[in-house]
């Protein structure tokens, strides 16, 4: 069945697909009525009137498509209608015209149903914003927003641009961004992402960046690109269409010559008119894209969906991907004479003056324990090394082991290293292997000195995502043979995580360029066909681009990684990746199943018509039944299958 008729200037019927269907239906109904009344000649002209307008639109559309270098099986529909008129069989031509027009309606319905989740995401995009200008409010297009503007977000509004909450707190529905079903409360000054919906009272947002550079705008652009893409499988179907056309014409000509009955050729062409080959593939793939979007996975194109189904090896980043990317305090080890809460309270008090991510983690941990933090003074920070200053009149040093060791007395000797006790923090004082003994594979070990005395170690770790194990199991079940961990983190931390998750290989201390090499070598090293890379952040973008399938974790991550990736996880859940692969495999399987079954039935019908067992009208009805079955089968992709959640 041909693609949707586009708007054609000067051809009124093509301006509205319903008019095309009406142009075929009304004359057919009138003609059948005239036949019953015995008005055969009038019925003849009624059927001609139901065929010619549709044929004219179709010929115009074919000519334009050929001019654009596109080819399809619309030509068979035109040939069958023209042949029916030439052979004095206008009823058959009118039935083909009806099948063509109604088939377009069916195809439009199927594609609309398949695109529903994707188009819904685009439809929710805000078009305007309420700008606060002094004491007045003015509605402006979101394209006019710029950094520094103050906008009002009313209840039910979608935040149009990334910004900070003013006049909060705000209660937001972020399900379209994070997959979190429960509303989230954000306080004054916290950043609110565009695309979140206000489900509480009105508040103001201080715009951080223009709307077209914000989170939701990027998602919408990705969705629109995915909806407009064509998969390699769909392009392959076009090439098969040429072969099918040749076979159809040869069979029609052979039937007419061998039987001496030109109506046999018409019957063959009528059966061959719409082709399941060009119906099943786009509908099934679009349904797969929509189904994945519903589960929070944006697959950018049909081609990416096909590659996702073929993945056999995975290379995955650690920090921010398998882990949350936020260090959390795991353990406090203190020297004799120091209390754990006191060490943490003074260290966090000093770290309030630091912008380091580890410092923020210590402050957060202290507040979580209900510790009151005093403001520091006399603060001096050496970037990447540590911080010194006074807290409550006491001299405090917080930082790396060497930094603190240079400012502390009483550093333990190697002989004092006992399991469960404080380890030495001066790397020169102990054997490195002894220093690591008894420590977890932490993302950071922070040393603390108080009043010139070594006070303790604060051990932080980047917590593994709860769904990391489920993701690994789902990928294994889905046919991924090799899962490798590639990270810039410490080699021992990477190894510990790789072993705990049962991965096949791992590599640590990698720079961004090393990750690219790791991915590009994966085909030979892992003996796999299609390799997928999963990561987040700017440093992962080159590796994502180098992989057969690049997956960026989280639309709110680095824009660079989301732009170069083939797949973007819109929800903060790793297990959805396994679901997306299951959806992709099922979508392709159903597409192929529909093509094989549809073509087989069409060929059977064509052979039956060639031998005179199918009259032209009956053949058209038979083919339409095949088309309906093919489309309904392709729409099964929208129904959750095994492993899809």
C-alpha positions in Angstrom: 0.0 0.0 0.0 1.5 3.4 -0.9 2.5 6.1 1.5 0.3 9.0 2.6 -0.8 11.4 -0.1 0.9 14.7 0.5 -0.6 18.1 0.0 -0.5 18.9 -3.7 -1.1 22.4 -4.9 -3.9 22.6 -7.5 -5.2 19.1 -6.6 -8.0 19.6 -4.2 -8.6 16.0 -3.4 -5.1 15.6 -2.0 -5.6 18.4 0.5 -7.7 16.2 2.6 -7.3 12.5 2.8 -11.0 12.1 3.7 -12.0 13.7 0.4 -10.0 11.1 -1.4 -11.8 8.3 0.4 -15.2 10.0 -0.2 -14.3 10.4 -3.9 -14.0 6.6 -4.1 -16.8 5.6 -1.8 -19.8 7.7 -3.1 -19.5 6.7 -6.8 -19.0 3.1 -5.8 -22.2 3.1 -3.6 -24.1 4.9 -6.3 -22.9 2.5 -9.0 -23.9 -0.5 -7.1 -27.3 1.0 -6.6 -27.6 1.6 -10.3 -26.6 -1.9 -11.0 -29.3 -3.3 -8.8 -31.8 -1.0 -10.6 -30.7 -2.3 -13.9 -29.0 0.9 -15.0 -25.8 -0.8 -16.2 -24.6 2.1 -18.4 -25.1 4.7 -15.6 -23.4 2.4 -13.2 -20.4 2.1 -15.6 -19.9 5.8 -15.6 -20.3 6.0 -11.8 -17.5 3.5 -11.3 -15.3 5.5 -13.7 -16.1 8.6 -11.7 -14.9 6.8 -8.6 -11.7 5.7 -10.2 -10.4 8.7 -12.2 -10.0 11.3 -9.4 -8.0 8.8 -7.2 -5.9 7.7 -10.2 -5.1 11.4 -11.0 -3.9 12.1 -7.5 -1.9 9.0 -7.5 -0.2 9.7 -10.8 0.7 13.2 -9.7 2.1 11.8 -6.4 4.2 9.1 -8.3 5.6 11.7 -10.7 6.7 14.0 -7.8 8.2 11.0 -5.9 10.2 9.9 -8.9 11.4 13.5 -9.3 12.7 13.3 -5.7 14.4 10.0 -6.4 11.9 7.9 -4.4 10.3 4.8 -5.7 7.5 2.7 -4.3 4.7 0.4 -5.2 2.2 3.2 -5.8 3.0 2.4 -9.5 1.2 -1.0 -9.2 -1.9 0.7 -7.8 -1.9 3.2 -10.7 -1.4 0.4 -13.3 -4.2 -1.7 -11.9 -6.7 1.2 -12.0 -5.6 2.3 -15.5 -5.7 -1.3 -16.8 -9.2 -1.8 -15.3 -10.4 1.3 -17.1 -8.7 0.3 -20.3 -10.3 -3.2 -20.2 -13.7 -1.9 -19.5 -13.7 -3.1 -15.9 -14.4 0.2 -14.0 -16.0 -1.7 -11.0 -12.6 -3.4 -10.4 -10.9 0.0 -10.8 -13.3 1.7 -8.4 -12.7 -1.1 -5.8 -8.9 -0.7 -6.1 -9.4 3.1 -5.7 -11.4 2.4 -2.6 -8.8 0.0 -1.3 -6.1 2.5 -2.0 -7.9 5.4 -0.2 -9.1 3.3 2.7 -5.6 1.8 3.0 -4.1 5.2 3.4 -6.6 5.9 6.2 -5.6 2.6 7.9 -1.9 3.3 7.5 -2.3 6.8 8.9 -4.2 5.4 11.9 -1.6 2.8 12.5 1.3 5.2 12.3 -0.5 7.7 14.5 -1.1 5.0 17.0 2.5 3.8 16.8 3.8 7.4 17.3 1.5 8.2 20.1 4.1 8.3 22.9 6.6 10.3 20.9 4.1 12.8 19.7 2.6 13.2 23.2 6.1 14.2 24.4 6.4 16.9 21.7 2.8 18.0 22.3 3.5 18.8 26.0 6.3 21.2 25.0 5.2 24.7 26.1 4.7 27.4 23.5 4.7 30.6 25.7 5.8 31.8 29.1 4.5 34.4 31.6 7.3 37.0 31.9 7.5 39.1 35.0 8.5 42.7 34.3 8.4 44.7 37.5 4.8 44.6 38.7 3.4 43.5 35.4 3.1 40.1 33.7 3.4 39.6 29.9 2.9 36.4 27.9 5.8 35.9 25.5 6.9 33.1 23.1 9.4 30.8 24.8 11.9 31.6 22.1 12.1 35.1 23.5 13.3 34.0 26.9 16.9 34.6 27.8 19.2 34.0 30.8 18.3 36.3 33.7 14.5 36.6 32.9 12.0 36.0 35.7 9.0 34.0 34.7 5.8 32.9 36.6 4.9 29.2 36.5 1.3 28.6 37.4 -0.3 25.4 38.6 -0.5 23.0 35.7 2.2 24.9 33.6 5.2 23.1 32.1 8.4 24.9 33.0 9.7 26.3 29.6 13.3 26.8 30.4 15.9 25.6 33.0 16.1 27.9 36.0 16.2 28.4 39.7 13.2 28.4 42.0 12.1 31.9 43.4 9.2 32.3 45.7 9.2 28.6 46.3 8.9 25.9 47.4 7.8 24.2 44.2 6.1 20.8 43.8 6.9 19.3 40.4 5.9 16.3 38.4 9.2 15.3 36.7 8.0 11.9 35.4 8.6 12.9 31.8 12.2 13.6 32.6 13.2 11.1 35.3 10.5 8.5 35.4 9.8 9.3 39.1 6.0 9.0 39.5 5.8 10.9 42.8 5.9 14.7 42.8 9.2 16.3 43.9 9.6 19.3 46.2 12.2 21.8 45.3 13.1 24.7 47.7 14.1 28.3 47.1 17.2 28.5 45.0 17.2 24.9 43.7 17.4 24.3 40.0 14.2 23.3 38.2 14.5 21.5 34.9 12.4 22.5 31.9 9.8 20.0 31.0 8.7 19.5 34.7 5.0 20.3 35.4 4.0 22.4 38.3 1.5 20.4 40.4 1.5 22.8 43.4 1.1 26.6 43.9 2.5 29.2 41.5 6.1 30.2 41.9 8.8 32.2 39.9 11.7 30.8 38.0 14.9 32.7 37.4 15.9 31.6 33.9 19.4 30.2 33.5 19.6 29.7 29.8 17.4 30.3 26.7 14.5 27.8 26.2 16.0 26.3 23.0 19.2 25.4 25.0 17.3 23.8 27.9 16.7 20.2 28.8 13.2 19.8 27.5 14.0 21.5 24.2 16.8 19.1 23.6 14.5 16.1 24.3 11.9 17.5 21.9 14.5 17.9 19.1 15.7 14.3 19.6 12.1 13.0 19.5 11.3 15.0 16.3 14.5 13.7 14.6 13.6 10.1 15.6 10.1 10.4 14.2 11.4 11.7 10.9 14.1 9.1 10.5 14.1 6.1 8.2 15.6 2.8 9.2 18.0 0.8 7.0 15.4 -2.0 7.1 12.8 0.5 5.6 15.2 1.5 2.9 15.9 -2.2 2.2 12.2 -2.6 1.8 12.2 0.0 -1.0 14.8 -2.1 -2.8 12.7 -5.2 -2.4 9.7 -3.2 -3.7 11.4 -3.0 -7.1 11.9 -6.7 -7.3 8.3 -7.3 -6.3 7.2 -4.9 -9.0 9.2 -6.8 -11.6 7.8 -10.2 -10.4 4.2 -8.8 -10.4 4.5 -7.4 -13.9 6.1 -10.6 -15.3 3.4 -12.8 -13.7 0.6 -10.5 -15.0 2.0 -10.5 -18.5 2.7 -14.2 -18.5 -0.9 -15.0 -17.3 -2.4 -12.8 -20.0 -0.2 -14.3 -22.8 -0.6 -18.0 -21.8 -4.3 -17.8 -21.1 -5.2 -15.4 -23.9 -7.3 -13.5 -21.4 -6.2 -10.0 -20.6 -8.4 -9.9 -17.5 -6.0 -12.4 -15.9 -3.3 -9.7 -16.0 -5.7 -7.2 -14.4 -6.5 -9.7 -11.7 -2.8 -10.2 -10.9 -2.1 -6.5 -10.8 -5.1 -5.9 -8.5 -3.9 -8.5 -6.0 -0.4 -7.1 -6.1 -1.5 -3.4 -5.7 -0.8 -2.8 -2.0 2.3 -4.5 -0.7 2.8 -5.6 3.0 6.5 -5.0 2.4 6.1 -1.3 2.6 3.5 -1.4 5.4 4.9 -3.7 8.1 8.4 -2.3 8.4 7.6 1.4 9.1 4.6 0.7 11.3 6.5 -1.9 13.4 9.6 0.2 13.8 7.7 3.4 14.6 5.7 1.3 17.2 9.0 0.1 18.6 10.3 3.7 18.9 7.1 4.8 20.6 7.0 1.8 22.9 10.6 2.5 24.0 9.7 6.2 24.5 6.9 5.1 26.8 9.4 3.2 28.9 11.7 6.3 29.1 14.2 5.4 26.4 14.5 7.7 23.5 15.9 5.8 20.5 16.8 8.5 17.9 16.1 6.6 14.7 14.8 3.4 13.2 18.3 2.6 12.3 19.4 2.9 15.9 16.5 0.6 16.9 17.8 -2.0 14.5 21.4 -1.8 15.8 20.1 -1.9 19.4 18.5 -5.3 18.6 21.8 -6.6 17.3 24.0 -5.7 20.3 26.3 -8.5 21.5 28.9 -6.6 23.6 28.6 -3.7 26.0 31.2 -1.3 27.2 29.9 0.8 30.2 31.3 3.7 32.2 31.4 3.6 36.0 31.0 7.0 37.7 27.6 8.4 37.1 26.5 5.4 35.0 26.8 2.2 37.1 27.1 4.4 40.2 25.3 7.6 41.2 28.2 9.8 40.5 28.0 11.3 44.0 30.4 10.3 46.8 28.7 9.3 50.0 30.4 8.9 53.4 30.7 5.2 54.2 33.0 5.0 57.2 34.9 7.1 59.7 38.2 5.8 61.2 39.5 7.8 64.1 42.9 8.1 65.9 43.0 7.5 69.6 41.4 10.4 71.6 39.1 11.5 68.8 35.4 11.0 68.4 34.0 10.2 65.0 31.2 12.8 65.1 33.7 15.5 66.2 36.1 14.6 63.4 33.3 14.8 60.8 31.7 18.0 62.3 35.0 19.9 62.2 36.0 18.6 58.8 32.6 19.4 57.3 32.6 22.8 59.0 35.9 23.7 57.2 34.7 22.2 54.0 31.7 24.6 53.8 34.2 27.0 52.3 35.3 24.6 49.6 33.6 24.0 46.3 35.0 20.5 45.8 32.4 17.7 45.2 33.9 15.6 48.1 33.6 18.6 50.4 30.0 18.9 49.5 29.5 15.2 50.3 31.1 15.7 53.7 28.8 18.7 54.5 25.8 16.7 53.4 26.8 13.7 55.5 27.3 15.9 58.6 23.9 17.6 58.2 22.3 14.1 57.7 23.7 13.2 61.1 22.2 16.3 62.6 25.6 17.9 63.4 25.6 21.6 63.8 28.3 23.2 61.6 30.1 26.4 62.6 31.4 28.9 60.0 35.1 28.5 59.3 37.6 31.4 59.1 41.2 31.8 57.9 40.5 29.3 55.2 43.3 28.5 52.7 42.7 25.9 49.9 45.2 24.3 47.6 43.3 23.1 44.5 43.0 19.4 44.4 45.1 18.9 47.5 43.2 20.1 50.6 41.9 22.9 52.8 43.2 24.4 56.1 41.5 26.9 58.4 40.0 27.4 61.9 36.7 26.0 63.1 35.5 27.0 66.6 39.0 28.2 67.3 40.7 24.9 66.4 43.1 24.4 63.5 41.8 21.9 61.0 43.3 20.4 57.9 41.2 18.3 55.5 42.4 16.7 52.2 44.6 14.1 50.7 46.9 11.9 52.7 50.1 13.6 51.8 48.6 17.1 52.3 47.4 16.3 55.8 50.5 14.3 56.7 52.6 17.4 56.1 50.5 19.3 58.7 50.0 16.6 61.3 51.9 14.9 64.1 51.5 11.3 65.2 51.3 9.7 61.8 51.1 5.9 62.4 53.9 3.7 61.4 53.5 0.7 59.1 53.8 -1.6 62.1 50.7 0.0 63.6 48.5 -1.1 60.7 46.0 -3.5 62.1 42.8 -4.7 60.5 39.9 -2.5 61.7 42.3 0.2 63.1 43.3 3.5 61.6 45.7 3.1 58.7 48.6 5.4 58.2 48.1 8.4 55.9 51.6 9.2 54.9 52.2 7.2 51.7 56.0 7.3 52.3 55.5 5.7 55.8 53.9 2.5 54.6 53.9 0.0 51.8 51.1 1.0 49.3 49.7 -2.5 49.5 49.5 -2.3 53.2 47.8 1.1 52.9 45.0 -0.3 50.8 44.6 -3.4 53.0 41.3 -3.2 54.9 40.0 -0.3 52.9 36.9 -0.7 50.7 37.2 0.2 47.0 36.3 3.8 47.9 36.1 6.7 45.5 37.9 9.0 48.0 39.7 8.7 51.3 39.9 12.0 53.1 42.4 12.6 55.9 41.7 15.0 58.8 44.1 16.7 61.2 42.9 18.7 64.2 45.2 21.1 66.1 48.2 19.6 64.4 47.4 16.0 65.3 46.3 13.3 63.0 42.6 12.8 63.8 41.1 10.3 61.3 40.1 9.1 57.9 36.8 9.8 56.2 36.1 7.1 53.7 33.6 7.9 50.9 32.3 5.7 48.2 30.2 6.2 45.1 27.2 4.0 45.7 26.4 1.5 43.0 22.9 1.9 41.5 20.3 -0.4 42.9 19.3 -1.5 39.4 22.8 -2.2 38.1 22.6 -5.9 38.8 19.1 -6.1 37.2 20.5 -4.4 34.1 23.4 -6.9 33.8 21.0 -9.9 34.2 18.6 -8.5 31.6 21.3 -7.9 29.1 22.7 -11.4 29.6 19.2 -12.8 29.1 18.9 -10.7 26.0 21.9 -12.1 24.3 24.7 -9.8 25.3 27.8 -12.0 25.5 30.4 -9.7 26.9 30.0 -6.8 29.4 33.1 -4.7 30.0 33.6 -1.8 32.5 35.8 1.1 31.2 36.4 4.0 33.7 38.7 6.8 34.5 38.4 5.9 38.2 41.1 4.0 40.2 41.9 0.6 38.8 41.3 -1.1 42.1 37.9 0.5 42.5 36.9 -0.5 38.9 38.0 -4.0 39.5 36.1 -4.3 42.8 32.9 -3.1 41.0 33.4 -5.3 38.0 33.8 -8.4 40.2 30.8 -7.6 42.4 28.6 -7.3 39.3 30.0 -10.3 37.6 31.3 -8.5 34.6 33.5 -10.1 32.0 36.4 -7.5 31.9 37.3 -4.1 33.2 39.9 -1.3 32.9 40.5 1.7 35.1 42.6 4.9 35.0 41.4 5.6 31.5 41.4 9.0 29.8 38.6 10.0 27.3 40.9 9.0 24.5 41.6 5.7 26.1 37.9 4.9 26.2 37.6 5.6 22.5 40.4 3.1 21.8 38.8 0.6 24.2 35.5 0.8 22.2 37.1 0.8 18.8 39.2 -2.3 19.7 36.1 -4.0 21.2 35.2 -5.8 17.9 38.4 -7.7 17.7 39.0 -8.0 21.5 35.5 -9.2 22.4 34.9 -11.1 19.1 31.5 -9.4 18.9 29.5 -7.9 16.1 27.6 -4.9 17.4 29.2 -3.0 20.4 27.2 -0.6 22.6 28.8 2.0 24.8 26.9 3.5 27.8 28.0 6.6 29.6 27.3 10.0 30.8 29.2 13.3 30.9 31.3 15.2 28.3 34.2 12.8 28.8 32.1 9.9 27.5 30.9 11.7 24.3 33.9 10.6 22.1 33.4 6.9 23.1 29.7 7.1 22.6 30.3 8.4 19.1 32.8 5.7 18.4 30.5 2.8 19.4 28.0 1.1 17.0 25.3 2.1 19.5 26.0 5.0 21.9 23.7 5.3 25.0 23.7 8.5 27.1 22.4 8.0 30.6 20.0 10.8 31.6 18.8 13.7 29.5 19.9 16.1 32.2 23.5 14.8 31.9 26.0 16.5 29.6 24.4 17.9 26.5 27.4 16.6 24.4 26.8 13.0 25.4 23.1 13.2 24.6 23.7 14.8 21.2 26.2 12.2 20.0 24.4 9.2 21.4 22.0 7.0 19.4 19.9 6.3 22.5 19.1 8.5 25.5 17.7 7.2 28.7 15.3 9.9 29.8 14.6 8.2 33.1 17.3 7.6 35.8 17.0 3.8 35.6 19.6 1.4 34.1 17.2 -1.5 33.9 15.2 0.3 31.1 18.2 -0.4 28.8 17.5 -4.1 28.9 13.8 -3.4 28.2 14.7 -1.2 25.2 16.8 -4.0 23.7 13.9 -6.4 24.2 11.5 -4.0 22.5 13.9 -3.5 19.6 14.4 -7.3 19.0 10.6 -7.9 19.2 9.8 -4.9 16.8 12.2 -6.3 14.2 11.0 -9.8 14.6 7.4 -8.7 14.1 8.3 -6.6 11.1 10.0 -9.5 9.4 7.2 -11.8 10.3 4.7 -9.5 8.8 6.7 -9.0 5.6 7.2 -12.7 5.1 3.6 -13.7 5.8 2.2 -10.7 3.8 4.4 -11.3 0.7 3.7 -15.1 0.8 -0.1 -14.5 0.9 0.2 -11.9 -1.9 2.1 -14.2 -4.1 -0.4 -17.0 -3.4 -3.2 -14.6 -4.4 -1.3 -13.5 -7.5 -0.8 -17.1 -8.6 -4.5 -17.9 -8.0 -5.5 -14.8 -10.1 -3.1 -15.9 -12.8 -4.8 -19.2 -13.1 -8.2 -17.6 -13.1 -9.3 -18.5 -9.5 -9.6 -14.9 -8.4 -11.6 -12.3 -10.3 -10.3 -8.7 -10.2 -12.8 -7.4 -7.6 -12.3 -10.5 -5.4 -8.6 -10.1 -5.7 -8.7 -6.5 -4.5 -10.7 -7.5 -1.5 -8.4 -10.3 -0.8 -5.3 -8.0 -0.9 -7.0 -5.5 1.4 -7.6 -8.2 4.0 -3.9 -9.0 3.8 -3.0 -5.4 4.4 -5.3 -5.1 7.4 -3.8 -8.3 8.9 -0.3 -7.0 8.3 -0.9 -3.6 10.0 -2.6 -5.2 13.0 0.2 -7.6 13.4 2.8 -4.8 13.2 0.9 -2.9 15.9 1.4 -5.8 18.3 4.8 -4.2 19.0 2.8 -1.7 21.2 1.7 -4.6 23.5 4.3 -5.3 26.2 6.2 -8.5 25.4 8.6 -10.7 27.5 11.3 -8.6 29.3 9.7 -5.3 28.4 8.1 -4.4 31.7 
